[in-house]
């Protein structure tokens, strides 16, 4: 939304019962043309009710062309977007192992995150659902240190000489009538057993989810099976695999 004025003082001296948009953070940008300013409205103003605005002279008098907002501050401050729950979109797959003689959380777990290339992030974990728009992509070349990294993650911890195995399996649901992708089911599993048993348990878990609530209306197609397993030599060991989300869709409700 762009508005022009050739009279900057008009913004500084509004009528007594009005409040200048300048007070809400408007930016005036003087262009090459003498005495002409471009007014940039904050994005949220676009969602204020139309009757809360008035344009003096309806842009007819160039010297009096300015935009003011009603002084109803409460209505202004509550203007904006109503958004629904954000929907994870792009994700990448990673995995790693780590071991330490000191501890797990700040030791082997952190080193497993480092091995997976996500140690600089603050990790948050989801439960086991992928939205229909989810799309596998490559890991970003650069991740901001301290950024929140939301993920579906499986983590296995163990001691020296004890196998640590972690895995994730997911499949895509498709509507039997329309064949459109409905979303994905994800299962995480971890334990101190061989990868053959880990794979068996992961596939069994996915089948259990699918046949208890989705089979009637949806078919399921293979997605991906990701596993990590090792035997630490140090006192503590961690193996992990993760789907890490990089961006989100925000549905606009009103």
Residue, then its C-alpha position, 0 to 999 in steps of 0.5 A: x500500500x503506497x500513499x503520497x504527500x507533498x505536505x509533511x507538516x500535515x502528518x505532524x499536525x493532525x486534527x485534535x481527535x485524530x492520530x497521525x499514522x506517523x505515531x505508528x511507525x510510518x516511514x517517509x522516503x523522500x524521492x528525487x522529486x522535490x517535496x514528494x514523500x512516499x508513505x509506507x504503511x506497516x503491513x498490519x494496517x491493511x487489516x484495519x477496518x476501512x472505516x477507521x481511515x479517511x483521506x483528506x480531500x480524497x487525494x484531490x488537493x495535493x497540498x493537503x493529501x495525507x492519511x490519518x487514522x482514528x485515535x481508537x488505539x485499541x482497535x488498531x493494536x488488535x488489528x492483524x492476521x489470525x493464523x492457524x497452526x503452522x504446517x511443517x513443509x520442507x525437511x531433510x534427513x540426517x543421522x549420527x553417533x557420538x561417545x563420551x567418557x563424561x556424560x550423555x546429554x552434554x557428551x555423547x548426545x551432543x557429539x551425535x548431533x555434531x556428527x549429524x550436522x545439527x549441533x548448532x541448533x536448539x532441538x525440539x521434537x514432534x510426534x509421528x505425523x507428516x503433513x501432505x505438503x511435507x517435502x524432502x530436501x537437502x540439508x541447508x548449507x548453513x544453519x544459524x547458530x542457536x536457531x530452533x530446529x524442530x524434528x522427528x527424532x529417534x535417539x538410543x543411548x547405551x554404555x561401553x560395549x552395548x549396541x545403540x540402535x535408532x531408526x525412523x520409518x515413514x510412509x505416505x497415505x493416499x486417498x483411495x478415491x482421489x489418489x491424492x496424498x493425505x499425509x504421512x505416518x512416521x514411526x521411531x524406534x530405538x534400543x540396544x539390539x541389532x539393526x535386523x531387529x530394529x528394522x523388523x520393529x519399525x515395519x511392525x509399528x508402521x503396519x500397526x498404525x496403518x491398520x488401526x485407523x487408516x486402511x479403510x480410506x487410504x493406501x500406503x506407499x513406501x517412504x523411507x527407512x533410516x537407521x543408525x547403529x554402533x557399539x561405543x568404546x567409551x563410557x557413554x554412547x548415542x545413536x540418532x536419526x532425524x527428520x529436520x524441518x526447515x520451513x513452515x506454512x502458516x494458514x491465514x484464517x482471517 
